Amino acid sequence: MTVRVCFHDQCFDGACSAAVFTRFYQECIDPQAELHYRGLVHRAGRLFDEDAFDGDENVIVDFKYSASERLTWWFDHHQSAFLTEADAEHFRRDQSGKKFYGPEFRSCTKFIAHIGATKFGFRCPDLEELIHWADIIDGAQYPDPQTAVEMRHPAMQITLVIEGTRSAGFVVSLIPELVSKPLAEIAALPQIRAAFEQFYSQHLKTVEIIRQRAELRDGVIFFDMADQESEGFNKFVPYYLFPAAVYSVALSRSRERTKIAVGSNPWNPTPKDANLASICERYGGGGHAKVAAISLPPDNLQRAREVAGQIIAELRASVK
């Protein structure tokens, strides 16, 4: 039996979701199965390639739904989990008992552990630290911006590496480590340590770029990093630098896409009535109520700036 596990690539919660699903499947479904992994990324246009589901069983964790008849298992927690109403209806009609949607959960990792425990009797005490930190990181439940930005905990260091790497298959190779080792031990692995030092140095440079470029007005901070040719930056830096910000909008670009990232400051007590996922859905994006994003083709920078301007205006009006 071969099992293809598709997960949200370059995402700590995505990698941890694949790890927890792996343990669940091995302990509760088939201990002899061969699990293979494929990272998925949000992009403009079609999300799933024709050959995405090439296993005897095929799984998606922490990523949008597919109506493919070859999809066996699915777990997601994003408000924007369905590309179309037809996909949502396909999910609602499913009778397999293997597809689960939990938008009330902060992380897909914790959602998988919960479903495994309540429906299949799954227990994984040695992965509790992994589940705990996936929930903190994906749910932005840090006690303060310093914890999120200064990256002293091993989980934060691993997250920086996962989000920063562009090496094909790097996150896939990390999943067996997440299944079997404590986070401190993983962070100390030579390849992780070396990558962290490299990315942390770039992180500090990015902090300074954001400090110089960011414009905070009427509670909304905006900065444009499209010329940096990298979409990876810590989304809590704006609030670390500008605690008065209520919302942030950031523009970045990579070879795969132009990205508009929209977020809210979890440490600012100002009421936040805007649903960021719903706003981004109007432009083909999505995410969560408090953090969301839009992907456009990499050569569509002008359109991205227009969309960012419209969102900024809407958010500034909501704060007043």
C-alpha positions as CSV (number, residue, x, y, z in Angstrom):
1,M,0.0,0.0,0.0
2,T,1.4,3.4,-1.0
3,V,0.0,6.6,0.5
4,R,0.6,10.0,-1.1
5,V,0.4,12.7,1.5
6,C,0.0,16.2,0.0
7,F,0.6,19.0,2.5
8,H,0.9,22.8,2.6
9,D,4.6,23.3,1.7
10,Q,6.9,25.8,3.4
11,C,4.6,26.0,6.3
12,F,5.3,24.7,9.9
13,D,1.7,23.7,10.4
14,G,1.6,22.0,7.0
15,A,4.8,19.9,7.8
16,C,3.5,19.1,11.3
17,S,0.1,18.1,9.9
18,A,1.9,15.6,7.6
19,A,3.9,14.3,10.5
20,V,0.9,13.8,12.8
21,F,-1.1,12.2,10.0
22,T,1.8,9.8,9.3
23,R,1.8,8.6,12.9
24,F,-2.0,8.4,12.9
25,Y,-2.0,6.3,9.7
26,Q,0.8,4.0,10.8
27,E,-0.8,3.3,14.2
28,C,-4.5,3.3,13.3
29,I,-4.8,2.3,9.7
30,D,-1.9,0.4,8.2
31,P,1.5,0.1,9.9
32,Q,3.0,-1.5,6.7
33,A,2.0,1.3,4.4
34,E,4.7,3.3,2.5
35,L,4.0,7.0,2.9
36,H,5.3,9.5,0.3
37,Y,5.0,13.3,0.5
38,R,4.4,16.1,-1.9
39,G,4.4,19.8,-0.9
40,L,1.6,22.0,-2.3
41,V,1.8,25.8,-2.7
42,H,-0.9,28.4,-3.3
43,R,-0.5,29.8,-6.7
44,A,-2.5,31.6,-9.4
45,G,-4.5,29.2,-11.5
46,R,-4.8,25.4,-11.0
47,L,-3.6,24.2,-7.6
48,F,-3.4,20.5,-8.3
49,D,-1.4,18.9,-11.1
50,E,-2.8,15.9,-12.9
51,D,-0.3,13.5,-11.2
52,A,-0.8,14.8,-7.7
53,F,-2.8,11.8,-6.5
54,D,-0.7,8.8,-7.6
55,G,-0.9,6.6,-4.4
56,D,-3.2,3.7,-3.6
57,E,-4.5,6.2,-1.0
58,N,-4.2,10.0,-1.5
59,V,-4.3,12.5,1.3
60,I,-4.4,16.3,1.6
61,V,-3.6,18.0,4.9
62,D,-3.7,21.8,5.6
63,F,-4.6,22.7,2.1
64,K,-7.7,23.3,-0.1
65,Y,-10.2,20.6,-1.0
66,S,-10.1,18.6,-4.2
67,A,-13.1,16.9,-5.7
68,S,-10.9,14.3,-7.3
69,E,-12.3,10.8,-7.0
70,R,-8.7,9.7,-6.2
71,L,-8.6,11.7,-3.0
72,T,-9.1,9.4,0.0
73,W,-8.4,11.5,3.1
74,W,-8.6,15.3,3.7
75,F,-8.1,17.5,6.7
76,D,-8.2,21.3,6.7
77,H,-9.1,24.2,9.0
78,H,-9.0,27.3,6.8
79,Q,-12.1,29.4,6.3
80,S,-11.3,29.4,2.5
81,A,-11.0,25.6,2.2
82,F,-13.1,25.3,-0.9
83,L,-12.2,26.8,-4.2
84,T,-15.8,26.6,-5.5
85,E,-19.3,26.0,-4.1
86,A,-19.2,22.8,-6.2
87,D,-16.2,21.6,-4.2
88,A,-18.0,22.4,-0.9
89,E,-21.0,20.5,-2.0
90,H,-18.9,17.6,-3.1
91,F,-17.4,17.5,0.4
92,R,-20.8,17.7,2.1
93,R,-22.0,14.7,0.0
94,D,-19.0,12.6,1.0
95,Q,-19.8,9.4,2.9
96,S,-16.3,8.0,3.3
97,G,-15.8,9.1,6.9
98,K,-12.2,10.2,5.9
99,K,-12.7,13.8,5.1
100,F,-12.8,16.4,7.9
101,Y,-13.2,20.1,8.1
102,G,-12.5,22.1,11.3
103,P,-12.5,25.9,10.8
104,E,-12.8,26.4,14.5
105,F,-9.3,25.0,15.0
106,R,-6.2,27.3,15.0
107,S,-4.0,24.7,13.4
108,C,-4.6,21.7,11.2
109,T,-2.0,19.7,13.2
110,K,-4.2,19.9,16.4
111,F,-7.3,19.2,14.3
112,I,-5.8,16.0,12.9
113,A,-4.8,14.9,16.4
114,H,-8.3,15.7,17.7
115,I,-10.0,13.7,15.0
116,G,-7.6,10.9,15.4
117,A,-8.3,10.7,19.1
118,T,-12.1,11.2,19.1
119,K,-12.9,9.0,16.1
120,F,-10.1,6.4,15.9
121,G,-8.7,6.2,19.4
122,F,-5.3,7.7,18.3
123,R,-2.9,8.8,21.0
124,C,0.5,10.4,20.5
125,P,1.9,11.8,23.8
126,D,5.4,12.1,22.4
127,L,4.1,14.6,19.7
128,E,2.4,16.9,22.2
129,E,5.2,19.5,22.0
130,L,4.9,19.5,18.2
131,I,1.1,19.9,18.3
132,H,1.4,22.6,20.9
133,W,3.8,24.7,18.9
134,A,2.0,24.2,15.6
135,D,-1.1,25.6,17.3
136,I,0.8,28.6,18.7
137,I,2.6,29.3,15.4
138,D,-0.3,28.8,13.0
139,G,-2.8,30.5,15.4
140,A,-0.5,33.4,16.2
141,Q,-1.0,32.7,19.9
142,Y,2.4,34.1,20.9
143,P,2.5,35.8,24.3
144,D,4.3,38.8,22.7
145,P,5.8,40.0,19.4
146,Q,9.3,39.3,20.8
147,T,8.6,35.6,21.0
148,A,7.4,35.6,17.4
149,V,10.2,37.7,15.9
150,E,13.3,37.0,18.0
151,M,13.0,33.3,17.4
152,R,14.6,31.9,20.6
153,H,12.6,28.7,20.7
154,P,13.5,25.7,18.6
155,A,10.1,25.6,17.0
156,M,10.5,29.2,15.8
157,Q,13.9,28.4,14.4
158,I,12.6,25.3,12.5
159,T,9.7,27.5,11.2
160,L,12.1,30.1,9.8
161,V,14.0,27.3,7.9
162,I,10.8,25.7,6.6
163,E,9.4,29.1,5.4
164,G,12.7,30.3,4.0
165,T,14.0,27.2,2.1
166,R,13.7,27.0,-1.7
167,S,15.4,23.6,-2.0
168,A,13.1,21.1,-3.6
169,G,12.2,18.3,-1.3
170,F,13.7,20.0,1.8
171,V,10.5,20.0,3.8
172,V,9.6,16.6,2.6
173,S,12.9,15.3,4.1
174,L,12.1,17.0,7.4
175,I,8.8,15.2,8.0
176,P,10.3,11.9,9.3
177,E,12.4,14.0,11.7
178,L,9.2,15.7,13.0
179,V,7.6,12.3,13.5
180,S,10.5,10.9,15.5
181,K,12.5,13.6,17.3
182,P,12.0,16.4,19.8
183,L,12.0,19.9,18.4
184,A,15.3,20.9,20.1
185,E,17.0,17.9,18.6
186,I,15.7,18.8,15.1
187,A,16.8,22.4,15.5
188,A,20.3,21.2,16.4
189,L,20.7,19.1,13.3
190,P,23.7,20.4,11.3
191,Q,21.6,21.1,8.1
192,I,18.9,22.9,10.1
193,R,21.4,24.9,12.2
194,A,23.3,26.1,9.2
195,A,20.1,27.0,7.3
196,F,18.8,28.8,10.4
197,E,21.9,30.9,10.7
198,Q,21.7,31.9,7.0
199,F,18.0,32.7,7.2
200,Y,18.2,34.5,10.5
201,S,20.8,36.9,9.1
202,Q,18.5,37.6,6.2
203,H,15.6,37.9,8.7
204,L,17.4,40.7,10.5
205,K,18.0,42.5,7.2
206,T,14.3,42.2,6.3
207,V,13.4,43.7,9.7
208,E,15.4,46.7,8.7
209,I,13.9,46.9,5.2
210,I,10.4,46.8,6.7
211,R,11.4,49.4,9.3
212,Q,12.5,51.8,6.5
213,R,9.6,51.1,4.1
214,A,6.6,50.7,6.2
215,E,3.9,53.4,6.3
216,L,1.6,53.3,9.3
217,R,-1.6,55.4,8.8
218,D,-5.0,55.2,10.3
219,G,-4.1,51.9,12.0
220,V,-3.0,50.1,8.9
221,I,0.6,49.5,8.0
222,F,1.8,48.9,4.4
223,F,5.1,48.0,2.9
224,D,6.2,46.9,-0.6
225,M,9.0,44.3,-0.9
226,A,8.3,43.2,-4.5
227,D,11.8,44.2,-5.5
228,Q,13.4,41.8,-3.0
229,E,12.3,38.8,-5.1
230,S,11.4,36.8,-2.0
231,E,7.9,36.4,-0.5
232,G,9.3,35.0,2.8
233,F,9.2,37.3,5.8
234,N,8.0,37.0,9.4
235,K,4.5,38.3,9.4
236,F,4.8,39.6,12.9
237,V,7.6,42.0,12.2
238,P,5.2,44.9,11.5
239,Y,3.7,44.6,14.9
240,Y,7.1,44.2,16.6
241,L,8.3,47.4,15.0
242,F,4.9,49.3,15.1
243,P,2.8,48.2,18.0
244,A,0.1,50.7,17.2
245,A,-0.7,48.9,13.9
246,V,-4.1,47.2,13.9
247,Y,-3.8,45.6,10.4
248,S,-0.9,45.1,8.0
249,V,-0.8,44.7,4.2
250,A,2.4,43.6,2.5
251,L,3.4,43.1,-1.1
252,S,6.1,40.6,-2.1
253,R,7.1,38.6,-5.1
254,S,8.8,35.3,-5.9
255,R,9.3,33.3,-9.1
256,E,6.0,31.6,-8.5
257,R,3.7,34.4,-7.6
258,T,3.1,38.0,-6.5
259,K,1.6,37.8,-3.0
260,I,-0.5,40.2,-1.0
261,A,-0.3,39.3,2.7
262,V,-3.0,40.7,5.0
263,G,-2.8,40.4,8.7
264,S,-4.0,41.7,12.1
265,N,-2.1,42.6,15.2
266,P,-2.9,40.0,17.9
267,W,-1.4,42.2,20.6
268,N,-3.3,45.4,19.8
269,P,-6.6,45.5,21.7
270,T,-8.4,47.6,19.1
271,P,-11.6,45.7,18.0
272,K,-11.0,44.0,14.6
273,D,-14.2,43.6,12.7
274,A,-12.8,42.9,9.3
275,N,-12.8,39.3,8.1
276,L,-9.5,39.1,6.2
277,A,-10.3,35.8,4.6
278,S,-13.6,37.1,3.2
279,I,-11.8,40.2,1.9
280,C,-9.1,38.2,0.2
281,E,-11.7,35.8,-1.3
282,R,-13.1,38.6,-3.4
283,Y,-9.7,38.7,-5.2
284,G,-9.3,34.9,-5.5
285,G,-7.4,34.5,-2.2
286,G,-8.4,33.4,1.3
287,G,-7.1,32.1,4.6
288,H,-8.4,32.9,8.1
289,A,-10.4,35.7,9.6
290,K,-7.3,37.3,11.1
291,V,-4.7,36.5,8.5
292,A,-5.1,35.8,4.8
293,A,-3.4,36.3,1.4
294,I,-3.9,36.6,-2.3
295,S,-1.7,35.0,-5.0
296,L,-1.4,36.6,-8.4
297,P,0.9,35.7,-11.3
298,P,4.5,36.9,-10.8
299,D,4.2,39.4,-13.7
300,N,1.0,41.0,-12.4
301,L,2.6,43.5,-10.1
302,Q,0.6,46.5,-11.1
303,R,-2.7,44.6,-10.5
304,A,-1.4,43.5,-7.1
305,R,-0.6,47.1,-6.1
306,E,-4.1,48.1,-7.1
307,V,-5.7,45.3,-5.1
308,A,-3.4,46.1,-2.1
309,G,-4.5,49.8,-2.3
310,Q,-8.2,48.8,-2.3
311,I,-7.7,46.5,0.7
312,I,-5.7,49.2,2.6
313,A,-8.5,51.7,2.1
314,E,-11.1,49.2,3.3
315,L,-9.2,48.4,6.4
316,R,-8.4,52.0,7.3
317,A,-12.1,52.8,7.0
318,S,-12.9,49.9,9.3
319,V,-10.5,51.1,12.0
320,K,-11.9,54.6,12.1
